[in-house]
Amino acid sequence: MASEFTKSSGDTSTEIEVPASTAWPIVLAFGLTLLFAGPVTSVAVSALGAALTVTAAVGWFRQVLPTESHEWVLVARETSTILTTRQKVGRIVSVPFQRAALPLEIYPVSAGLKGGLAGSVAMALLATVYSIVSGNGLWYAMNLLAAGFFPGAATKTAEQIGTFKLHDLLIAVPVHLLVSLLVGLLYGAILPMLPRRPVLVGGVVAPVLWSGLIYSILGFVNPVLNQRINWFWFVLSQIGFGIVAGIVVSVQERVRTWQRFPLIVRAGIEAPGVNDEREGV
C-alpha cells in the first residue's frame, strides 16, 4: 500500500510530496540587505528594503502557516547495479579525536524572545540614565540610535539631538526591539553550548566583542556619529543587556533535542521503518 507521502503514477514512476518551492527567502534577504544599506546610502534605500522585508515575510509565512504548502514531484524509477573489485570489507581507521559534544537539551524560541525583551528594557534604562547624567537631554541616546539612519543628523548640537522628535522615536524603538529580540534568539541557541558560565559569556564576553566590532565599523562608516557616542556607557549598557538576557534565558526550562535519533530522522527525511524500530526498543 502506498504511503501518504507517495502515490503511484504508472508502472515506471512515482510521485512524492515535497515542500513547495518558494522565492520569498531570497526576496527577504535582499530586503534586509537594502534595509541596512540605507544608513550609508539613502533613506529611500532603507524604505525600499523595509517594504521588501515586510512583503517577503508575509508571503513566506502564508506559505507555511497555518499549514505548509506542498507539491507533487515526479520521480523516475532507476535500477542501479553496484560493482566493486574489493575482496574484503573496508574498515574505518579510528581517529585520535572525540566526537563533538552537542547539547542534548536546548532552550525554546520563547526563551530567547523573553531574554531579548528583558535585555532591551535593561539597556534602555541604562541609556536613559546616561542621557540624564550627561546633561544632553532625556532623548539623547534614543535620537543617536535614530541618527544612524540619517547621516546628517549626527552633525547637530548635543542640545538639538537631546530634544524629543516623534520620527526619531518611531525609528529607534522598532530598531531597538528588533535587534534585541534577534540577539535574544541568538542567546537561546548559543548558551546551551556553554553550560558552565552562560551569564559570564552572554553578559560580559559577547557584549564586549560586539561593542568592539561596532566601534571599528562605525569609525569607518560614520566618524561623526562615532564621536558622539560615549563608548564607556555604550559598553556598560550592552553588558547590562547581556547579563539580564543571559539570566532570563538560563532560567527557562529546556527541551530535549533529537540528538538521540538517527541522522536520517534529524534531517527531516521520512523514515517510518527507523522510527518504528526505535519505538519498539
VOBA-1610 file (N, C-alpha, C; in pm, whole numbers, padded with zeros to 5 digits, always signed):
BEGIN
Met+00086-00120+00000Met+00000+00000+00000Met+00089+00124+00000Ala+00060+00219-00085Ala+00144+00338-00097Ala+00132+00424+00027Ser+00240+00494+00061Ser+00242+00584+00176Ser+00163+00710+00143Glu+00124+00784+00248Glu+00051+00909+00227Glu+00139+01015+00163Phe+00272+00994+00162Phe+00362+01090+00103Phe+00402+01050-00039Thr+00352+00938-00091Thr+00381+00894-00227Thr+00252+00848-00292Lys+00250+00852-00425Lys+00136+00798-00498Lys+00186+00744-00631Ser+00123+00639-00676Ser+00167+00573-00798Ser+00130+00656-00919Ser+00213+00647-01021Ser+00186+00716-01147Ser+00234+00626-01259Gly+00162+00515-01284Gly+00206+00420-01384Gly+00297+00315-01322Asp+00363+00239-01410Asp+00448+00131-01364Asp+00594+00172-01351Thr+00634+00284-01408Thr+00776+00318-01413Thr+00811+00443-01334Ser+00717+00505-01269Ser+00747+00629-01198Ser+00657+00644-01076Thr+00696+00731-00985Thr+00621+00758-00862Thr+00628+00907-00834Glu+00523+00960-00778Glu+00522+01098-00735Glu+00533+01104-00583Ile+00620+01194-00535Ile+00634+01213-00391Ile+00596+01356-00355Glu+00547+01372-00234Glu+00505+01504-00187Glu+00620+01571-00114Val+00658+01690-00159Val+00770+01763-00100Val+00724+01906-00072Pro+00795+01979+00018Pro+00761+02121+00042Pro+00767+02201-00087Ala+00669+02286-00107Ala+00663+02366-00229Ala+00779+02465-00236Ser+00833+02483-00355Ser+00942+02577-00374Ser+00891+02721-00361Thr+00979+02809-00315Thr+00941+02949-00294Thr+01062+03039-00311Ala+01038+03158-00361Ala+01145+03257-00378Ala+01144+03363-00269Trp+01050+03353-00173Trp+01040+03455-00069Trp+01165+03467+00017Pro+01237+03358+00052Pro+01360+03377+00132Pro+01464+03464+00063Ile+01474+03453-00070Ile+01569+03536-00144Ile+01525+03683-00140Val+01395+03704-00156Val+01343+03842-00151Val+01364+03901-00011Leu+01344+03819+00093Leu+01365+03866+00230Leu+01511+03903+00254Ala+01602+03821+00205Ala+01745+03852+00222Ala+01782+03980+00148Phe+01727+03999+00029Phe+01756+04121-00047Phe+01698+04244+00023Gly+01577+04229+00080Gly+01516+04341+00152Gly+01596+04380+00274Leu+01643+04282+00351Leu+01725+04312+00469Leu+01856+04379+00430Thr+01914+04335+00317Thr+02037+04398+00269Thr+02015+04545+00238Leu+01906+04577+00168Leu+01877+04717+00137Leu+01844+04796+00264Leu+01775+04731+00358Leu+01736+04800+00482Leu+01858+04848+00559Phe+01961+04765+00569Phe+02079+04803+00644Phe+02183+04877+00559Ala+02161+04880+00428Ala+02249+04961+00343Ala+02205+05107+00339Gly+02082+05132+00382Gly+02030+05269+00379Gly+02109+05370+00461Pro+02157+05334+00584Pro+02230+05434+00663Pro+02355+05490+00596Val+02414+05416+00502Val+02535+05465+00435Val+02505+05509+00292Thr+02379+05504+00251Thr+02343+05545+00115Thr+02232+05650+00117Ser+02109+05603+00132Ser+01995+05695+00126Ser+01879+05637+00205Val+01793+05726+00253Val+01674+05683+00326Val+01581+05604+00234Ala+01578+05639+00106Ala+01491+05568+00013Ala+01530+05422+00001Val+01659+05393+00011Val+01705+05254+00004Val+01652+05176+00123Ser+01659+05236+00243Ser+01605+05169+00362Ser+01455+05150+00351Ala+01384+05250+00297Ala+01239+05239+00281Ala+01203+05124+00186Leu+01277+05115+00075Leu+01252+05005-00019Leu+01284+04871+00046Gly+01394+04866+00122Gly+01430+04741+00190Gly+01327+04700+00292Ala+01272+04798+00367Ala+01169+04767+00466Ala+01044+04713+00398Ala+01005+04773+00285Ala+00886+04726+00214Ala+00906+04584+00162Leu+01024+04556+00106Leu+01052+04421+00057Leu+01057+04320+00172Thr+01115+04361+00285Thr+01126+04271+00400Thr+00988+04232+00452Val+00900+04329+00470Val+00765+04300+00519Val+00688+04215+00419Thr+00697+04250+00290Thr+00625+04174+00188Thr+00674+04030+00182Ala+00807+04011+00185Ala+00862+03876+00179Ala+00826+03795+00302Ala+00829+03858+00420Ala+00795+03786+00542Ala+00649+03740+00539Val+00560+03829+00496Val+00418+03792+00488Val+00397+03681+00386Gly+00462+03694+00270Gly+00448+03591+00167Gly+00502+03457+00211Trp+00617+03459+00279Trp+00677+03334+00326Trp+00592+03269+00434Phe+00544+03350+00530Phe+00460+03295+00636Phe+00330+03236+00581Arg+00274+03296+00480Arg+00149+03246+00424Arg+00168+03111+00357Gln+00292+03080+00317Gln+00317+02951+00255Gln+00340+02839+00356Val+00365+02875+00481Val+00393+02773+00583Val+00292+02774+00696Leu+00211+02877+00707Leu+00113+02887+00814Leu-00026+02912+00755Pro-00132+02851+00806Pro-00134+02756+00918Pro-00089+02616+00879Thr-00087+02584+00748Thr-00037+02455+00702Thr+00067+02479+00594Glu+00166+02393+00590Glu+00276+02409+00493Glu+00230+02368+00354Ser+00269+02449+00255Ser+00235+02420+00116Ser+00324+02307+00063His+00264+02215-00010His+00336+02103-00068His+00307+02093-00218Glu+00389+02018-00286Glu+00369+01991-00428Glu+00416+01849-00458Trp+00361+01795-00564Trp+00395+01658-00603Trp+00502+01663-00711Val+00607+01585-00692Val+00720+01581-00785Val+00733+01441-00840Leu+00749+01430-00971Leu+00760+01301-01037Leu+00901+01247-01020Val+00911+01125-00972Val+01040+01059-00953Val+01045+00936-01042Ala+01142+00929-01129Ala+01155+00815-01219Ala+01229+00702-01149Arg+01182+00581-01170Arg+01250+00466-01112Arg+01378+00436-01190Glu+01481+00402-01119Glu+01609+00372-01182Glu+01675+00257-01107Thr+01713+00158-01180Thr+01779+00042-01122Thr+01929+00057-01140Ser+02003+00061-01031Ser+02148+00077-01036Ser+02215-00050-00991Thr+02322-00082-01057Thr+02399-00202-01025Thr+02526-00161-00952Ile+02548-00217-00836Ile+02665-00184-00756Ile+02776-00282-00791Leu+02886-00230-00838Leu+03001-00312-00876Leu+03120-00275-00789Thr+03195-00371-00747Thr+03315-00347-00668Thr+03419-00454-00696Thr+03544-00416-00683Thr+03655-00510-00701Thr+03717-00550-00569Arg+03659-00502-00458Arg+03715-00534-00329Arg+03690-00681-00293Gln+03789-00739-00227Gln+03778-00877-00184Gln+03735-00890-00039Lys+03741-00780+00036Lys+03701-00784+00176Lys+03641-00650+00215Val+03576-00646+00329Val+03509-00526+00377Val+03613-00428+00431Gly+03602-00300+00391Gly+03693-00198+00442Gly+03656-00155+00582Arg+03754-00126+00661Arg+03734-00083+00798Arg+03776+00061+00815Ile+03700+00135+00896Ile+03733+00275+00923Ile+03839+00281+01032Val+03949+00349+01001Val+04057+00361+01099Val+04014+00459+01208Ser+04036+00422+01332Ser+03996+00509+01443Ser+04073+00640+01439Val+04004+00749+01470Val+04064+00882+01468Val+04107+00920+01609Pro+04210+01006+01623Pro+04263+01038+01756Pro+04182+01140+01834Phe+04070+01190+01778Phe+03990+01290+01849Phe+03849+01238+01870Gln+03781+01298+01967Gln+03647+01256+02002Gln+03543+01330+01920Arg+03421+01279+01922Arg+03312+01346+01853Arg+03279+01477+01923Ala+03222+01570+01846Ala+03182+01698+01905Ala+03070+01676+02005Ala+03079+01744+02117Ala+02976+01734+02221Ala+02865+01833+02190Leu+02750+01782+02147Leu+02636+01867+02115Leu+02537+01865+02231Pro+02472+01976+02256Pro+02377+01979+02369Pro+02258+01887+02345Leu+02221+01811+02447Leu+02104+01724+02438Leu+01977+01798+02473Glu+01990+01915+02534Glu+01876+01998+02569Glu+01903+02142+02524Ile+01802+02207+02472Ile+01815+02345+02425Ile+01698+02426+02481Tyr+01711+02559+02468Tyr+01603+02646+02513Tyr+01502+02665+02400Pro+01374+02675+02429Pro+01276+02702+02324Pro+01291+02844+02270Val+01226+02870+02159Val+01233+03003+02097Val+01180+03109+02192Ser+01079+03075+02270Ser+01020+03172+02362Ser+01122+03220+02465Ala+01218+03134+02503Ala+01320+03175+02599Ala+01407+03286+02542Gly+01446+03274+02415Gly+01525+03379+02352Gly+01448+03509+02338Leu+01319+03500+02306Leu+01237+03621+02294Leu+01222+03690+02428Lys+01199+03612+02535Lys+01187+03671+02669Lys+01318+03737+02711Gly+01430+03667+02686Gly+01560+03725+02721Gly+01589+03853+02645Gly+01560+03853+02514Gly+01584+03973+02435Gly+01497+04090+02478Leu+01371+04061+02513Leu+01281+04169+02558Leu+01327+04225+02692Ala+01363+04137+02786Ala+01410+04185+02916Ala+01541+04261+02903Gly+01631+04212+02818Gly+01757+04282+02797Gly+01739+04418+02733Ser+01640+04429+02643Ser+01615+04559+02578Ser+01570+04663+02680Val+01489+04620+02778Val+01445+04712+02882Val+01562+04758+02967Ala+01650+04663+03005Ala+01766+04699+03086Ala+01859+04795+03011Met+01881+04768+02884Met+01969+04855+02806Met+01908+04994+02788Ala+01776+05001+02767Ala+01709+05130+02752Ala+01717+05212+02880Leu+01704+05145+02995Leu+01714+05216+03122Leu+01855+05273+03143Leu+01956+05194+03113Leu+02094+05243+03128Leu+02122+05358+03031Ala+02071+05347+02908Ala+02091+05455+02811Ala+02019+05582+02855Thr+01902+05568+02917Thr+01829+05685+02968Thr+01904+05750+03084Val+01961+05667+03171Val+02041+05721+03282Val+02159+05802+03228Tyr+02225+05748+03125Tyr+02337+05823+03067Tyr+02290+05955+03008Ser+02175+05954+02938Ser+02125+06077+02877Ser+02100+06185+02983Ile+02047+06144+03098Ile+02019+06240+03205Ile+02148+06287+03271Val+02240+06192+03301Val+02365+06227+03370Val+02453+06316+03282Ser+02454+06289+03152Ser+02539+06369+03062Ser+02489+06511+03044Gly+02362+06538+03078Gly+02306+06671+03062Gly+02266+06704+02920Asn+02264+06604+02831Asn+02229+06628+02691Asn+02080+06616+02663Gly+02003+06577+02761Gly+01860+06563+02739Gly+01816+06419+02750Leu+01690+06401+02788Leu+01637+06267+02812Leu+01639+06180+02689Trp+01625+06239+02570Trp+01610+06162+02447Trp+01741+06151+02369Tyr+01851+06185+02431Tyr+01978+06191+02358Tyr+02018+06053+02304Ala+02018+05951+02388Ala+02062+05817+02344Ala+01969+05761+02238Met+01839+05780+02255Met+01744+05729+02157Met+01761+05798+02022Asn+01780+05929+02024Asn+01797+06002+01898Asn+01928+05968+01830Leu+02030+05932+01909Leu+02156+05888+01848Leu+02136+05757+01771Leu+02053+05668+01826Leu+02024+05545+01755Leu+01953+05574+01623Ala+01858+05664+01626Ala+01789+05701+01502Ala+01881+05774+01406Ala+01981+05848+01460Ala+02074+05921+01374Ala+02156+05829+01287Gly+02167+05701+01326Gly+02239+05606+01242Gly+02175+05587+01106Phe+02045+05617+01092Phe+01976+05604+00964Phe+01974+05736+00887Phe+02021+05845+00950Phe+02027+05975+00884Phe+02167+06032+00906Pro+02259+06013+00811Pro+02399+06053+00831Pro+02417+06197+00875Gly+02329+06288+00831Gly+02346+06429+00866Gly+02295+06465+01004Ala+02218+06374+01067Ala+02159+06407+01197Ala+02264+06417+01307Ala+02373+06343+01294Ala+02477+06344+01398Ala+02557+06474+01401Thr+02544+06557+01298Thr+02619+06683+01293Thr+02552+06793+01375Lys+02434+06769+01428Lys+02364+06869+01509Lys+02431+06882+01644Thr+02394+06985+01717Thr+02448+07003+01852Thr+02387+06903+01947Ala+02452+06885+02064Ala+02402+06790+02162Ala+02263+06828+02212Glu+02238+06958+02225Glu+02107+07004+02271Glu+01999+06971+02169Gln+02031+06988+02041Gln+01933+06957+01937Gln+01904+06807+01931Ile+02009+06725+01947Ile+01989+06579+01945Ile+01909+06534+02066Gly+01926+06600+02179Gly+01859+06558+02302Gly+01713+06597+02311Thr+01661+06673+02216Thr+01519+06711+02221Thr+01431+06601+02161Phe+01307+06597+02204Phe+01215+06493+02158Phe+01173+06517+02014Lys+01180+06409+01934Lys+01134+06414+01795Lys+01057+06286+01769Leu+00935+06299+01721Leu+00848+06185+01702Leu+00904+06088+01598His+00957+06140+01486His+01005+06050+01382His+01127+05970+01429Asp+01210+06030+01516Asp+01322+05953+01573Asp+01271+05843+01665Leu+01166+05872+01741Leu+01108+05772+01829Leu+01052+05655+01749Leu+00985+05685+01638Leu+00925+05580+01555Leu+01029+05495+01486Ile+01151+05545+01473Ile+01259+05466+01413Ile+01337+05390+01518Ala+01371+05459+01628Ala+01460+05400+01728Ala+01395+05283+01802Val+01269+05296+01840Val+01205+05192+01920Val+01193+05060+01844Pro+01139+05057+01719Pro+01133+04928+01648Pro+01271+04868+01622Val+01371+04953+01587Val+01505+04900+01563Val+01563+04839+01690His+01545+04910+01802His+01597+04860+01930His+01531+04726+01967Leu+01400+04716+01951Leu+01331+04593+01985Leu+01369+04479+01891Leu+01378+04508+01763Leu+01410+04404+01664Leu+01548+04346+01690Val+01647+04434+01707Val+01784+04386+01731Val+01792+04310+01863Ser+01724+04359+01965Ser+01726+04292+02095Ser+01665+04153+02087Leu+01554+04138+02016Leu+01490+04007+02003Leu+01578+03911+01923Leu+01644+03961+01819Leu+01734+03876+01741Leu+01852+03828+01824Val+01910+03919+01903Val+02020+03878+01991Val+01971+03783+02098Gly+01850+03804+02148Gly+01793+03712+02246Gly+01778+03572+02188Leu+01733+03561+02063Leu+01723+03431+01998Leu+01861+03368+01982Leu+01961+03451+01952Leu+02097+03400+01941Leu+02146+03348+02076Tyr+02113+03416+02183Tyr+02150+03368+02317Tyr+02085+03232+02345Gly+01957+03220+02308Gly+01888+03094+02331Gly+01951+02978+02257Ala+02013+03005+02141Ala+02077+02898+02064Ala+02219+02868+02111Ile+02291+02970+02162Ile+02432+02952+02195Ile+02454+02910+02339Leu+02377+02963+02432Leu+02402+02937+02574Leu+02397+02789+02612Pro+02311+02705+02550Pro+02318+02563+02585Pro+02452+02498+02552Met+02527+02555+02459Met+02659+02501+02425Met+02765+02544+02526Leu+02731+02639+02612Leu+02825+02689+02713Leu+02759+02678+02849Pro+02736+02554+02897Pro+02655+02536+03018Pro+02725+02578+03147Arg+02856+02595+03146Arg+02926+02620+03272Arg+02908+02763+03321Arg+02930+02861+03234Arg+02920+03002+03273Arg+02841+03080+03168Pro+02712+03052+03154Pro+02635+03121+03050Pro+02620+03270+03074Val+02606+03312+03200Val+02588+03454+03228Val+02716+03531+03202Leu+02831+03471+03235Leu+02959+03538+03211Leu+02982+03556+03062Val+02959+03450+02985Val+02981+03458+02840Val+02879+03552+02775Gly+02751+03535+02810Gly+02648+03617+02748Gly+02642+03758+02802Gly+02686+03779+02928Gly+02673+03910+02989Gly+02795+03998+02977Val+02913+03939+02957Val+03035+04020+02953Val+03113+03997+02823Val+03146+03872+02797Val+03234+03842+02683Val+03169+03883+02551Ala+03046+03834+02526Ala+02979+03865+02399Ala+02954+04015+02380Pro+02901+04089+02481Pro+02881+04233+02461Pro+03009+04310+02433Val+03119+04274+02499Val+03245+04342+02474Val+03293+04316+02331Leu+03276+04193+02284Leu+03320+04159+02149Leu+03240+04235+02044Trp+03106+04235+02056Trp+03029+04304+01952Trp+03039+04456+01967Ser+03066+04507+02087Ser+03088+04652+02101Ser+03215+04694+02028Gly+03320+04612+02041Gly+03443+04642+01968Gly+03423+04635+01818Leu+03341+04541+01772Leu+03313+04531+01629Leu+03236+04653+01580Ile+03135+04696+01656Ile+03058+04815+01618Ile+03146+04939+01617Tyr+03235+04950+01717Tyr+03324+05066+01725Tyr+03414+05074+01602Ser+03471+04962+01560Ser+03561+04964+01445Ser+03486+04994+01315Ile+03365+04939+01301Ile+03289+04963+01179Ile+03236+05106+01174Leu+03183+05155+01286Leu+03123+05289+01289Leu+03229+05397+01269Gly+03351+05372+01316Gly+03456+05470+01295Gly+03489+05489+01149Phe+03460+05391+01068Phe+03484+05400+00924Phe+03361+05448+00848Val+03242+05399+00890Val+03119+05431+00817Val+03068+05570+00850Asn+03065+05605+00980Asn+03011+05734+01023Asn+03097+05790+01136Pro+03210+05853+01105Pro+03300+05903+01210Pro+03235+06007+01301Val+03144+06088+01248Val+03079+06191+01330Val+02993+06126+01438Leu+02913+06028+01399Leu+02831+05956+01497Leu+02919+05881+01596Asn+03031+05829+01550Asn+03124+05758+01637Asn+03176+05849+01749Gln+03199+05976+01718Gln+03248+06070+01819Gln+03138+06112+01917Arg+03013+06104+01874Arg+02901+06144+01960Arg+02874+06040+02070Ile+02910+05916+02045Ile+02877+05809+02137Ile+02978+05804+02251Asn+02927+05796+02374Asn+03012+05773+02490Asn+03031+05622+02501Trp+03148+05572+02462Trp+03167+05429+02448Trp+03172+05357+02582Phe+03208+05427+02688Phe+03204+05362+02820Phe+03061+05326+02856Trp+02968+05421+02839Trp+02828+05395+02870Trp+02768+05298+02768Phe+02816+05304+02645Phe+02767+05211+02543Phe+02799+05067+02582Val+02925+05042+02618Val+02964+04907+02660Val+02891+04868+02787Leu+02873+04963+02880Leu+02803+04933+03005Leu+02658+04891+02978Ser+02592+04961+02886Ser+02453+04925+02853Ser+02446+04790+02782Gln+02547+04760+02699Gln+02549+04630+02633Gln+02569+04518+02734Ile+02656+04540+02832Ile+02678+04440+02937Ile+02550+04422+03019Gly+02481+04533+03048Gly+02354+04522+03119Gly+02254+04438+03041Phe+02248+04462+02910Phe+02161+04379+02826Phe+02201+04233+02834Gly+02333+04206+02821Gly+02379+04068+02818Gly+02353+03995+02948Ile+02375+04062+03061Ile+02353+03996+03190Ile+02206+03963+03210Val+02118+04061+03185Val+01975+04038+03205Val+01924+03932+03107Ala+01962+03943+02980Ala+01916+03845+02882Ala+01970+03706+02913Gly+02098+03700+02954Gly+02155+03570+02988Gly+02087+03505+03106Ile+02054+03584+03209Ile+01987+03528+03327Ile+01846+03481+03291Val+01772+03564+03217Val+01634+03528+03181Val+01633+03401+03095Val+01725+03393+02999Val+01729+03274+02913Val+01769+03150+02993Ser+01869+03163+03080Ser+01923+03047+03151Ser+01826+02987+03252Val+01728+03065+03300Val+01632+03012+03398Val+01511+02948+03331Gln+01503+02955+03199Gln+01389+02894+03129Gln+01407+02743+03122Glu+01297+02673+03113Glu+01300+02527+03105Glu+01348+02483+02967Arg+01437+02386+02966Arg+01493+02338+02839Arg+01405+02227+02780Val+01423+02205+02650Val+01355+02096+02580Val+01462+02006+02519Arg+01432+01877+02510Arg+01528+01781+02457Arg+01540+01794+02306Thr+01661+01772+02257Thr+01687+01775+02113Thr+01670+01636+02054Trp+01692+01626+01924Trp+01680+01499+01853Trp+01815+01431+01835Gln+01913+01463+01920Gln+02045+01406+01902Gln+02046+01254+01915Arg+01950+01198+01989Arg+01948+01053+02006Arg+01887+00983+01886Phe+01827+01057+01793Phe+01769+00997+01675Phe+01873+00984+01563Pro+01851+00892+01469Pro+01945+00878+01356Pro+01948+01004+01270Leu+02055+01021+01193Leu+02071+01138+01108Leu+01957+01150+01008Ile+01909+01039+00956Ile+01804+01044+00854Ile+01675+01104+00909Val+01650+01083+01040Val+01532+01140+01103Val+01554+01287+01134Arg+01674+01322+01185Arg+01705+01461+01218Arg+01709+01550+01094Ala+01739+01490+00978Ala+01744+01567+00854Ala+01605+01594+00797Gly+01501+01540+00861Gly+01365+01564+00815Gly+01316+01469+00709Ile+01391+01360+00685Ile+01352+01262+00584Ile+01256+01163+00646Glu+01151+01131+00574Glu+01053+01036+00626Glu+01117+00897+00633Ala+01124+00841+00752Ala+01183+00709+00772Ala+01097+00632+00870Pro+00976+00589+00830Pro+00886+00521+00924Pro+00945+00392+00979Gly+01024+00322+00897Gly+01084+00198+00944Gly+01180+00223+01059Val+01262+00328+01048Val+01359+00361+01153Val+01286+00403+01279Asn+01181+00484+01263Asn+01105+00527+01380Asn+01038+00410+01451Asp+00982+00315+01372Asp+00916+00202+01434Asp+01014+00114+01510Glu+01136+00099+01453Glu+01236+00017+01520Glu+01277+00079+01652Arg+01295+00212+01656Arg+01338+00278+01778Arg+01226+00278+01882Glu+01102+00289+01836Glu+00991+00287+01931Glu+00972+00149+01991Gly+01012+00045+01916Gly+00997-00091+01968Gly+01108-00133+02060Val+01219-00051+02069Val+01331-00088+02154Val+01292-00072+02300
//
